[in-house]
Amino acid sequence: MKPYRNGSPHGVLDSRPSWASLSAHDQEPRPTSILLTGTTGNLGSYILALLIADPKVARIYALNRSSARGPAVERIAAQFQKKGLDVTALRSDKVSFIEGDTTKSDLGIDACLYNEVEYLVVWVVGPRS
Ligand SMILES: NC(=O)c1ccc[n+]([C@@H]2O[C@H](COP(=O)([O-])OP(=O)(O)OC[C@H]3O[C@@H](n4cnc5c(N)ncnc54)[C@H](OP(=O)(O)O)[C@@H]3O)[C@@H](O)[C@H]2O)c1
């Protein structure tokens, strides 16, 4: 499945169903795999916490870029702490922390993983870009 971009280097759209389709219309719980970027940030960390708590979501790939500020998981944990979110949730088997590059059309990740993901939620970018 090939993603297409909406003109912004970080505004990736995809032929997969949008997050909005995971709404109340979707009555049947089913395993869903989601790749989410920006989870070291304000908004992304909240969304990650929501996804971990959502029983419809079976697998979450938290994709972040590498940084001299330390491993992504530690930066995410710091955000969780700051926001009073449950840091222990980050130990969930549902979550994998992966490194990638949102400027690449394949997000700089393995093709098998890219194709496995049902929903891509790729966004950013805040003031730290
Ligand atoms: N916060 C809000 O209330 C709010 C409301 C509406 C819309 N938004 C929009 O939502 C987006 C995120 O906001 P935020 O408040 O969560 O921002 P934030 O706290 O600054 O987080 C930005 C996230 O994007 C990542 N990022 C920044 N530049 C990147 C790059 N060049 N490549 C890869 N990742 C990059 C950061 O990763 P690093 O840790 O590696 O820097 C971090 O995970 C922004 O576009 C913002 O305008 C935010």
The ligand as an SDF file (V2000), in Angstrom:
LIG
                    3D

 48 52  0  0  0  0  0  0  0  0999 V2000
   -0.6770   20.3210   21.6590 N   0  0  0  0  0  0  0  0  0  0  0  0
   -1.8680   20.7140   21.2300 C   0  0  0  0  0  0  0  0  0  0  0  0
   -2.7820   21.0510   22.0140 O   0  0  0  0  0  0  0  0  0  0  0  0
   -2.2020   20.7250   19.7520 C   0  0  0  0  0  0  0  0  0  0  0  0
   -3.4880   21.0460   19.3450 C   0  0  0  0  0  0  0  0  0  0  0  0
   -3.7850   21.0180   17.9870 C   0  0  0  0  0  0  0  0  0  0  0  0
   -2.8030   20.6870   17.0640 C   0  0  0  0  0  0  0  0  0  0  0  0
   -1.5580   20.3940   17.4720 N   0  0  0  0  0  0  0  0  0  0  0  0
   -0.5600   20.0420   16.4700 C   0  0  0  0  0  0  0  0  0  0  0  0
   -0.1510   18.7000   16.7330 O   0  0  0  0  0  0  0  0  0  0  0  0
    1.2220   18.5650   16.4160 C   0  0  0  0  0  0  0  0  0  0  0  0
    1.9900   18.0740   17.6560 C   0  0  0  0  0  0  0  0  0  0  0  0
    1.8340   19.0360   18.7110 O   0  0  0  0  0  0  0  0  0  0  0  0
    2.5220   18.8230   20.1210 P   0  0  0  0  0  0  0  0  0  0  0  0
    2.0110   19.8640   21.0270 O   0  0  0  0  0  0  0  0  0  0  0  0
    2.3840   17.3920   20.5270 O   0  0  0  0  0  0  0  0  0  0  0  0
    4.0510   19.1570   19.7650 O   0  0  0  0  0  0  0  0  0  0  0  0
    5.3500   18.7360   20.5640 P   0  0  0  0  0  0  0  0  0  0  0  0
    5.0640   18.4850   21.9960 O   0  0  0  0  0  0  0  0  0  0  0  0
    6.4100   19.7220   20.2160 O   0  0  0  0  0  0  0  0  0  0  0  0
    5.7310   17.3160   19.9140 O   0  0  0  0  0  0  0  0  0  0  0  0
    6.1760   17.2670   18.5920 C   0  0  0  0  0  0  0  0  0  0  0  0
    6.4510   15.8140   18.2500 C   0  0  0  0  0  0  0  0  0  0  0  0
    6.8850   15.7710   16.9010 O   0  0  0  0  0  0  0  0  0  0  0  0
    8.1770   15.2090   16.8400 C   0  0  0  0  0  0  0  0  0  0  0  0
    8.9440   15.8800   15.8120 N   0  0  0  0  0  0  0  0  0  0  0  0
    9.2000   17.1940   15.7200 C   0  0  0  0  0  0  0  0  0  0  0  0
    9.9370   17.4350   14.6310 N   0  0  0  0  0  0  0  0  0  0  0  0
   10.1450   16.2510   14.0210 C   0  0  0  0  0  0  0  0  0  0  0  0
   10.8390   15.8410   12.8470 C   0  0  0  0  0  0  0  0  0  0  0  0
   11.4690   16.7350   12.0620 N   0  0  0  0  0  0  0  0  0  0  0  0
   10.8420   14.5170   12.5260 N   0  0  0  0  0  0  0  0  0  0  0  0
   10.2090   13.6240   13.3090 C   0  0  0  0  0  0  0  0  0  0  0  0
    9.5260   13.9370   14.4380 N   0  0  0  0  0  0  0  0  0  0  0  0
    9.5040   15.2450   14.7820 C   0  0  0  0  0  0  0  0  0  0  0  0
    8.7800   15.4330   18.2010 C   0  0  0  0  0  0  0  0  0  0  0  0
    9.8050   14.4650   18.3530 O   0  0  0  0  0  0  0  0  0  0  0  0
   11.1640   14.7880   19.1520 P   0  0  0  0  0  0  0  0  0  0  0  0
   10.8850   14.4190   20.5880 O   0  0  0  0  0  0  0  0  0  0  0  0
   12.1570   13.8830   18.5190 O   0  0  0  0  0  0  0  0  0  0  0  0
   11.4800   16.2400   18.9780 O   0  0  0  0  0  0  0  0  0  0  0  0
    7.5580   15.1900   19.0820 C   0  0  0  0  0  0  0  0  0  0  0  0
    7.3110   13.8120   19.2330 O   0  0  0  0  0  0  0  0  0  0  0  0
    1.7100   19.9440   15.9360 C   0  0  0  0  0  0  0  0  0  0  0  0
    1.6400   19.9560   14.5280 O   0  0  0  0  0  0  0  0  0  0  0  0
    0.6970   20.8890   16.5530 C   0  0  0  0  0  0  0  0  0  0  0  0
    0.5940   22.0620   15.7950 O   0  0  0  0  0  0  0  0  0  0  0  0
   -1.2350   20.3890   18.8110 C   0  0  0  0  0  0  0  0  0  0  0  0
  1  2  1  0
  2  3  2  0
  2  4  1  0
  4  5  1  0
  4 48  2  0
  5  6  2  0
  6  7  1  0
  7  8  2  0
  8  9  1  0
  8 48  1  0
  9 10  1  0
  9 46  1  0
 10 11  1  0
 11 12  1  0
 11 44  1  0
 12 13  1  0
 13 14  1  0
 14 15  2  0
 14 16  1  0
 14 17  1  0
 17 18  1  0
 18 19  2  0
 18 20  1  0
 18 21  1  0
 21 22  1  0
 22 23  1  0
 23 24  1  0
 23 42  1  0
 24 25  1  0
 25 26  1  0
 25 36  1  0
 26 27  1  0
 26 35  1  0
 27 28  2  0
 28 29  1  0
 29 30  1  0
 29 35  2  0
 30 31  1  0
 30 32  2  0
 32 33  1  0
 33 34  2  0
 34 35  1  0
 36 37  1  0
 36 42  1  0
 37 38  1  0
 38 39  2  0
 38 40  1  0
 38 41  1  0
 42 43  1  0
 44 45  1  0
 44 46  1  0
 46 47  1  0
M  CHG  2   8   1  16  -1
M  END
$$$$
